């Protein structure tokens, strides 16, 4: 209790909390985009429930991982080394590494899964006739197995949760701050889930943009697994810039549609 009171009156602790909440929300965007795209493939009556389950599982997984911080930190220790070293970079360090920890293997698996999933969805979006054997409901959504969707969400929740908790561990030593930041960030995700998913579903071009984001995130996860650090700021700046450009395109199309409608 004394520790909590000391943290509550410590300005540095509040600053750490705000910074960590922002980081957790930003990292949660990746998770939220994946959940939105996957849930939108389900019949309308199941979508909200699957999103709620997915985000709740993300919260539970993060809290469980926080309770085993020593184990999580141990995931960064190498388990095996292929003995290969990439070309030296500008500062004399290898451009990539082949000493893999459990964290690296999880990131590698998650990155490959994201690339496979995004590529499959892009192929379906570009050439939907190839999926004509799928049964369609009256809303036009592919009727998928809810359990399979939740299983895929759990897999990606694990990857993003480990990345999130390792980020938290690197930013503060205080467990209460980590727990508070995770709870706030997941609450924000919960509030944003339905509006984001509906926006993606109502704008077909945004679906392709979101799938492109998943491809990029998958590639970054694989690069991280090989020891090539990609600054997150670059990734989210690129995503934000792409989102602004797509927003301008949407405004342009609406303006053209209004002019076209007025001409009749």
C-alpha positions in Angstrom: 0.0 0.0 0.0 2.8 2.4 0.9 4.4 1.7 -2.5 1.1 2.7 -4.3 0.8 5.9 -2.2 4.4 6.8 -3.1 3.8 6.2 -6.8 0.5 8.2 -6.6 2.4 11.2 -5.3 5.5 10.8 -7.6 5.3 13.1 -10.7 7.9 10.8 -12.4 5.5 7.8 -11.9 2.6 9.7 -13.5 4.8 10.7 -16.5 5.9 7.1 -16.9 2.2 6.0 -16.8 1.2 8.5 -19.5 4.1 7.6 -21.7 3.5 3.9 -21.3 -0.3 4.3 -21.9 0.5 6.1 -25.2 3.0 3.3 -26.2 0.5 0.6 -25.3 -2.3 2.2 -27.3 0.0 2.6 -30.3 1.1 -1.0 -30.1 -2.5 -2.0 -29.7 -3.4 -0.5 -33.1 -1.8 -3.5 -34.9 -3.8 -5.9 -32.8 -7.0 -3.9 -33.3 -6.7 -3.8 -37.1 -6.2 -7.5 -37.3 -9.2 -8.2 -35.0 -11.4 -5.8 -37.1 -10.5 -7.4 -40.4 -11.0 -10.9 -39.1 -14.3 -10.1 -37.4 -15.7 -8.4 -40.5 -15.4 -11.8 -42.3 -18.1 -13.2 -39.9 -21.8 -12.8 -40.2 -23.0 -9.5 -38.7 -24.6 -11.0 -35.6 -21.2 -12.5 -34.5 -18.9 -9.6 -35.2 -19.2 -7.5 -32.1 -19.1 -10.6 -29.8 -15.9 -11.9 -31.5 -14.3 -8.4 -31.2 -15.2 -8.2 -27.5 -13.8 -11.8 -26.9 -10.6 -11.0 -28.8 -9.9 -7.8 -26.9 -10.8 -9.4 -23.5 -8.4 -12.2 -24.3 -5.7 -9.7 -25.1 -6.3 -8.1 -21.7 -6.2 -11.4 -19.9 -3.1 -12.5 -21.7 -1.3 -9.2 -20.9 -2.2 -9.5 -17.2 -1.1 -13.1 -17.1 2.2 -12.2 -18.7 2.7 -9.3 -16.3 2.4 -11.8 -13.4 5.3 -13.8 -14.9 7.7 -10.9 -15.7 10.8 -13.0 -14.8 9.7 -15.6 -17.3 8.9 -13.0 -20.0 12.3 -11.3 -19.5 13.9 -14.7 -19.9 12.4 -15.1 -23.3 15.0 -12.8 -24.7 17.9 -15.1 -23.9 19.1 -17.1 -27.0 18.0 -20.7 -27.3 20.1 -21.6 -30.4 22.4 -20.0 -32.9 22.8 -20.9 -36.6 26.2 -19.3 -36.5 25.5 -17.0 -39.4 26.3 -13.2 -39.3 25.0 -10.7 -41.8 27.0 -8.0 -43.5 28.4 -5.3 -41.1 26.4 -2.1 -40.9 27.6 1.5 -40.9 28.7 1.2 -37.2 30.4 -2.1 -37.5 27.5 -4.2 -36.1 26.0 -7.1 -38.0 22.9 -6.2 -40.1 21.1 -9.3 -38.8 21.6 -12.1 -36.3 20.8 -15.8 -36.3 20.9 -16.3 -32.6 17.2 -16.9 -31.8 15.5 -16.5 -28.5 11.9 -17.7 -27.7 10.8 -14.1 -28.3 12.4 -14.1 -31.7 10.7 -17.4 -32.6 7.3 -16.1 -31.5 7.8 -12.9 -33.5 8.9 -14.9 -36.5 5.9 -17.2 -36.4 3.6 -14.2 -35.8 5.1 -12.3 -38.8 4.8 -15.3 -41.1 1.2 -15.8 -40.0 0.3 -12.2 -40.6 1.8 -12.1 -44.1 0.0 -15.4 -45.0 -3.3 -14.1 -43.6 -3.0 -10.7 -45.3 -1.9 -12.2 -48.6 -4.9 -14.6 -48.5 -7.3 -11.8 -47.8 -5.8 -9.5 -50.5 -6.2 -12.4 -53.0 -9.8 -12.9 -52.0 -10.5 -9.1 -52.3 -8.9 -8.9 -55.7 -10.4 -12.1 -57.1 -13.5 -13.0 -55.0 -14.6 -15.6 -57.6 -11.8 -17.9 -56.3 -13.8 -18.1 -53.1 -17.1 -18.8 -54.7 -17.3 -22.2 -53.0 -17.7 -20.4 -49.6 -21.3 -20.2 -48.4 -22.5 -16.5 -48.2 -25.0 -15.1 -45.8 -27.6 -12.5 -46.8 -25.2 -9.6 -45.9 -22.6 -11.0 -48.3 -20.2 -11.8 -45.6 -18.3 -15.1 -45.7 -19.7 -17.5 -43.1 -16.7 -18.6 -41.2 -16.3 -20.6 -38.1 -16.4 -18.3 -35.0 -14.1 -20.7 -33.1 -11.5 -20.6 -35.9 -11.6 -16.8 -35.9 -11.1 -16.6 -32.1 -8.3 -19.1 -32.3 -6.5 -16.9 -34.9 -7.1 -13.9 -32.7 -5.6 -15.7 -29.7 -2.4 -16.5 -31.7 -1.9 -12.9 -32.7 -2.9 -11.7 -29.2 0.0 -13.8 -27.8 2.5 -12.2 -30.3 1.4 -8.6 -29.7 1.0 -9.2 -25.9 4.6 -10.4 -25.5 5.8 -7.4 -27.6 3.7 -5.1 -25.5 4.8 -6.4 -22.1 8.5 -6.4 -23.1 8.0 -2.7 -24.1 6.5 -2.1 -20.6 9.3 -3.8 -18.8 11.8 -1.7 -20.7 10.1 1.6 -19.8 9.4 1.1 -16.0 10.3 -1.1 -13.1 7.0 -0.6 -11.3 4.4 -3.4 -11.8 1.4 -1.2 -10.7 2.2 1.3 -13.5 2.5 -1.5 -16.0 -0.9 -3.0 -14.9 -2.6 0.4 -15.0 -1.2 1.2 -18.4 -2.4 -2.1 -19.8 -5.9 -1.7 -18.4 -6.2 1.8 -19.8 -4.8 0.9 -23.2 -7.1 -2.2 -23.5 -10.1 -0.1 -22.5 -9.3 2.4 -25.3 -9.1 -0.6 -27.7 -12.4 -1.8 -26.5 -14.1 1.6 -27.1 -12.4 1.9 -30.5 -13.1 -1.6 -31.8 -16.6 -1.2 -33.1 -16.1 2.2 -34.8 -12.9 1.1 -36.4 -14.3 -2.2 -37.6 -17.4 -0.6 -39.0 -15.4 2.1 -40.7 -13.2 -0.5 -42.4 -16.2 -2.6 -43.4 -18.0 0.4 -44.9 -15.0 1.6 -46.9 -13.7 -1.1 -49.3 -10.5 0.8 -50.2 -9.7 1.1 -46.5 -9.8 -2.7 -46.2 -7.0 -3.0 -48.8 -5.0 -0.3 -46.9 -5.5 -2.2 -43.6 -4.3 -5.4 -45.2 -1.3 -3.5 -46.5 -0.6 -2.5 -42.9 -0.8 -6.1 -41.8 1.7 -7.1 -44.5 4.1 -4.3 -43.3 3.6 -5.3 -39.6 4.3 -8.9 -40.5 7.5 -8.0 -42.3 8.6 -5.9 -39.3 8.0 -8.7 -36.9 10.2 -11.0 -39.1 12.9 -8.4 -39.2 12.8 -8.0 -35.4 13.1 -11.8 -35.1 16.4 -11.6 -37.0 17.7 -8.8 -34.8 17.1 -6.0 -37.2 15.5 -3.2 -35.2 13.0 -1.1 -37.1 12.1 2.1 -35.2 8.3 2.0 -34.5 8.1 5.7 -35.1 8.8 5.1 -38.8 6.2 2.4 -39.1 3.4 4.4 -37.5 4.3 7.6 -39.3 4.0 5.7 -42.6 0.7 4.2 -41.5 -0.6 7.7 -40.5 0.6 9.2 -43.8 -1.2 6.5 -45.8 -4.3 7.0 -43.7 -4.3 10.8 -44.4 -3.8 10.2 -48.1 -6.7 7.6 -48.1 -8.8 10.1 -46.2 -8.2 12.7 -48.9 -9.1 10.2 -51.6 -12.4 9.4 -49.8 -13.2 13.1 -49.6 -12.4 13.5 -53.3 -14.7 10.6 -54.2 -17.5 12.0 -52.1 -17.1 15.4 -53.7 -17.2 13.9 -57.2 -20.2 11.8 -56.3 -22.1 14.9 -55.1 -21.2 16.8 -58.2 -22.3 13.8 -60.3 -25.6 13.5 -58.4 -26.3 17.2 -58.8 -25.8 17.0 -62.5 -28.8 14.8 -62.9 
